[in-house]
Amino acid sequence: MSTRREFLQCAALLGVTASLPMNFVLGQENATKSVNPLFTVPNGNILNPKRTPRNITIPNVGNFRVLKGDFHIHTLFSDGYVMPKDRVHEAVENGLDVIAITDHIEYRPFFGGKSTQLKERNDDHNIAYDVAKPEAEKMNLILIRGTEITKSTMPPGHFNAVFLKDVNPVAEAVNDWKKMLEAAANQGAFVFWNHPGWVAPKSGGLEKGVPMSFTAEHDDVRRKGFLHGIEVFNGTSYYPVVSDWCNEMDLGLITTSDIHVSEWNMYGSQNPFRPITLILAEDRTEEAIREAFFARRTIGWAAGMILGRAQWVEQLFNACVGITKNNGSLQLTNRSDIPCQIQIGNNIHELKPQSELVLTVDTALKKLTVANWLIGTAKPLEIAIG
């Protein structure tokens, strides 16, 4: 199995066209292989499947709270295999503060025909949110109304719209993808482009062998104010060049699970490499999260990597890691649950979550590199030290 260090070297070599499968980094032998809970339940307790929710410790960044979320999730109300209420419980167990259920508008294989038990709401695209909302309130989870706009060609591909007030007006424009994005933006929604490097020519992805690019069609909707962000990490795939696109075009950077099966079958129990979007928000409210999205204060955390803009990634690091330099030694204290790979010269040292690391260094050392905190394609964060 490859190491994360080897992965980062691979990413640097592949450069801007990379779309990398992340199963090995996520600790998965096969991302689509089902897991039998009878043999893998923690502590061997197969009679009580309830587990203590994961507690993710990340200090505040200045006046901002660091909230944890996933904004690309599917349920049985499109092509997922889990009920909306179960997505709420999965999120709480994973230590998330906020999720958006983003079922497809165009693709709902479990609806329609004689088999449906939901004929009265068969054309209502708010139903998954409405089913999950009471459970989310009971569990103190922030639930965002969202949807996925799913086109079968690339361009345009797929988009998520989150912070919607009503999905149905977006669905009414289903025959014109630009009007769908416009209808979402007119509600104040944040729209982001999903999995831009996905290879699936019949389902809205790329043809095999075609490098991903920021197309003229995508630039057109961006200029019109209908596109606000892009996924840099989706499910188990990482698209390094997206970091550069977001920096160059003032777009928000998002990491998501795009989960369809159960959390257990996708990532296992409370997998620390599971993709999460970190949101630097003024408060733990939907409106504060929305404000942070439009201010581009989002940071990706997936497969042991931090992915984001230099401004916010550096501030996050300084909040998480204390550095003391004393003559020929350097002491680093990680106050967070985010791992750091500290590179000095050609050597990389692991600063594990909630741990300390003492290094012997040259007294003339002026900076260190955080190899797994990336602010662009193969561009790790650099931290100045006194």
N, C-alpha and C positions, 0 to 999 in steps of 0.2 A: 504494500500500500504506500502511495506517495505521501510525503510529508507536506505540510502547509508551506514550508520554505521552498520545496521543489515546485510546488504549485505557483508561488509568486515568481520564481525564476521563469517558469513556463509562460506565465502571463506576460512578463516583460518581453520575451522572445516573440510571442505571437502578436503583441502590439495591438493596433487599433482595430483589427478585423476579428479579434478573438471572440468566440462564443464558447465558453468552456463548461463541460459537464462537471458538476461538483460533487458527485456521489462519494468519491473517496475522501474529500475534505469534510463532508457532512457525516462521515463515519458510517456510510451505508454501502453495503455490498451491492445492492440493487435498489434503486429508489422506488421502483414499482412493485417490488416483491412484498407480498403480504407478510405480516408478522403475526405469529400465533401467540396471543397473550397468555395462554395456559402455560407456556414455557418461559415467558419473559417478564411476567409481572414483577415489579420491584418487591424485594423481601419475600418472595415466594407466596404472597398472599393472594390467592385466586378467588377467595370468597368475598373480599372487600376491595373492589377495584379503585375506590377513591384514594387519591394521593394528595399530599400537602402541596398547595400551589407553589410554583417556583417563585422565589423572591430574587428579583434582579436589582442589585444595588448599583446605582449610578448617581454620583453627587450632582447637585444643581450646578448649572453653568451660569455664573453670575446671578441674574435675577430670574433665569429661566429654569423651570422644572424639565427634566428629561423624561418624557413619556414614551412608552413602548407600544407599537401598533403594527397591524397587518391590514393592508387596504386592498387586498385581492383574494377573496375567499368565495367559494361556491358551495351551494347546497342542493338538495333534491329539487329545489324550485327552478333549477336549470339542469346542468349535467353533473352536479356533485352527487355524493353518495351519503350525505349526512344531513340531518334535519337542522334548521336554523338554531333551535335551542341548544343543540349539541355543540354547535360552533361557539356559542357563548361559553359553555363549560370548558371546552378545549382552550379557549383564549385565557380564561381565568387561571386554569391549571398551569399555563405557560407563562404566567406573570405579566400578561399584556394589560394595558390600560384602555385600549381602544381598538376596535376592528370595524371594517366596512364589509358587509356582505354585498358582493358584486356579481349577482347572477346575470347570465346572458339575456339580452333582449331577443336576439334572433334565434337562439338555440335553446329549446326547452323540451327535451325528449320525453319527459315524464308527464307532459301536459297534452291535452287534446284527445280527441277520439272517445270511444266508449269507456275506456279504462279509467279515465280521470275521475277523481272524487272531488274535484275543485272547480266544477263547471261554472259556478256562480262568480268565481273570480279568475276565470281562465285568461282574461285579457288584462289583469291587474298585475303590473310589474313591481308593486310595492309590497306584495304579500309576504315575502321572506323577511323583510324588515319588520313588518307588523307582527309576525309570529314571534320573532326573536326579541322585540323591544321590551316586553314585560319581564322576561327572564334576565335581560341585560340590566334593567333597573334594579331588579332584586339582587343581582350579583355585583352591583356597583361597577359595571363595565360600560364604557361609553360606546354606543353603537351609532355608526354613521350610515346614513342612507346613500346607497350607491348602486351602480349598475355597470355591466360591460357591454360595450358597443362592438359587435363582432362581425367583421366583414371577411369574405372568403378569399380576397386577393390582397397582394402586397405590391404597391400601396393600395389601401391605407393600412391594412392589418387590423389590430384590435386596440381598443382604448377603454380605460376605466374613467368614470365620472363619479366623484365622491362629494359629499356635502350637498346633495340634491335635496330639493323640497318635495319633488314628485317625479317619479321615473316615467310615468305614463306619457307626458308631453314629448319626452325624448323618443319613446317608442313609436309615437304617432308619425315621426319623420323617418321611419325605418328605411325608406327607399332612397334616401340621400344622406350619406354619412356626414357630410359637412354640415347639413342642417341639423343633424342629431347633435353634433358637437356644439353648434351654435345654441340649440335649445338648452343644452346643459349649462353652457357658459352664461346664458341669460338668467339662469336661476342662481348664479353665483357659485356654480360648481367648480371644483378643481379637476381638470382633465389631464390624464397622463397616458402616454403611449406604452402599451404592454409589450413585453418580450420582443424587442426589435430585431434580435438575431435568431429567432425561432425558425427552424427549417421545417416547413409544412406547406408546400405550395398549393394544396387544395383546401387549406383551412385558414388562409390569411397570413401564412408565413412565407419565408424566402424559398426560392428554388435552391436545390442542393448545389453548392459551389459558388453561389452568388454572395459576395460580401455585403454585409449590412451597410446602409448609408442613410443619411438624413436627406430624404427625397424632397423634390420640389413641392409635392403635395403636402408633406408634413410642414415644410417651411411656410406654405401659404396659410394653413390654419394657425400656425404659431403667430404669424404677423397679424392675423385678424383677432388674436386674443382668445382663440378657442383651444389652445394647447399650452399646458403649463408645466408639464414634467414628463419624465421618462423613467421606466424601470431599468436600473443598472444590474439588478439581480432578480431572477424570477425562478421560483421553485428550487432547482438545483443547477441553474445556469447563470453564468456571470458574463457581462458584456462590458469589458474595460473601456472601450471608446466612449461609452455613454457619459462617463465622468467628464470627458473633454467637451462633448456636446453641451452638457448642462452648464459648464463653466463659460463656454463661448456664447451661448444663446440665452443665458439667464433663465434656465429651466430648473425645476425642482427635481431632486434625485431621490428615487423611491426603490426600496427593496421589499419584495413580497413573496409569499408562499405560492400563490395561485393554486391553492389546495383544493382538490376534488374528493379524494378519498379521505378516510379518517386521519386525524393527526397521528395516531398510533402507526398506521400503515405507511404514512409518508415519511415521518421523521423519527418515530419512536417516542419514548416518554421524555418530555422536557429536554430535548436535544439542545445543548448550548450553541450549536452551529446553525440552528434554524434561522432563516431570514427574518429580520425585524427592522422596521423603520423607527428610528429614534427621532422624536419631535421635541424641539426646544420651544416650550410653550410657557406663556406667562401664568397660566393656571390650568387646572385639570378640568377643562370644559370643552365642549364641542367647538364653541366659537373661538376659544384660544388656540385650539389645534388648527382650525381653519386659517386663522390669522398667520400662524407659523408656516403653514404650507405655502401661502401666497408670499410670505416674506422669504421663502426658500431656506428656512431653518429646519431642514430635514437631513438626517445622516443615515446611511445604510449600515447595517451590522449583519453580516452573513458569513458563514463558513470561516469564522475566526478573523474576518477582515472588517475594518471600518472604512467606509467609502463616502466621501463628501467633499464639500468645498473647504478650501484651506482655512478660511476665517473661522468656521464653526468647528472643524475638526481640531484645529489647534487649541481653541478654547475648551473643547471637551477634554482633550488630553491634559491640559493644565489643571482642570478641575479634578480629573481622575488620579493623576500621578504627581506626587511630590518629589522634588529632586533636591538633594543636598550634596554640594561639592566641597570636599575638604582635602586639601593638599593632593595626594595621589589617589584618592578614592571618590567614588560616586555612589551615593545611596539613593535608590528609587523605591518609593512606596506606592503601591497600587491600591487605591481606596475603592476601586470599582470591581465589577464582575466581568470587565472586558479585558481579554488577554492582550499583551503588548510584546512585540518582538523588537528588542532594542539592538540596533546595529551600530557598531563602532568599528570603523575600518571594514575588514572582511569578516568580522566575527558577529554572529547574531546570538543574543542572550534572551531567554524566555523570562518575561516578567508576568507571572501567572496572576489570575484574579486574586484580590485580597492578600497580597504577599509583598515581601520586600526583596530587593536584589542589591547586593553590594559588589561594585566592580572596581578593579584597579585600573586607573586610566592615566594618560599623560596629562600633566598639569597644564599643558597648552591647549587641551581639548576645548573647542568652542561650541560644538554642536553634536547632537546625536540624531540618528535616523530611526524612525519607528517603521519598520519594514512592512508590517501588516496593516498600517493605517495609511490609506491611499487617497491622494487629493487630485489625481489625474491618472491617465494611462501609464502604468508602470512608474508612477511618481509618488514615492513615499513621503510622509510628513517628516520635516526636519525641525528640531527643537533646539533653540539657542540655549546654552548654559553659561553661567557666569564664570 
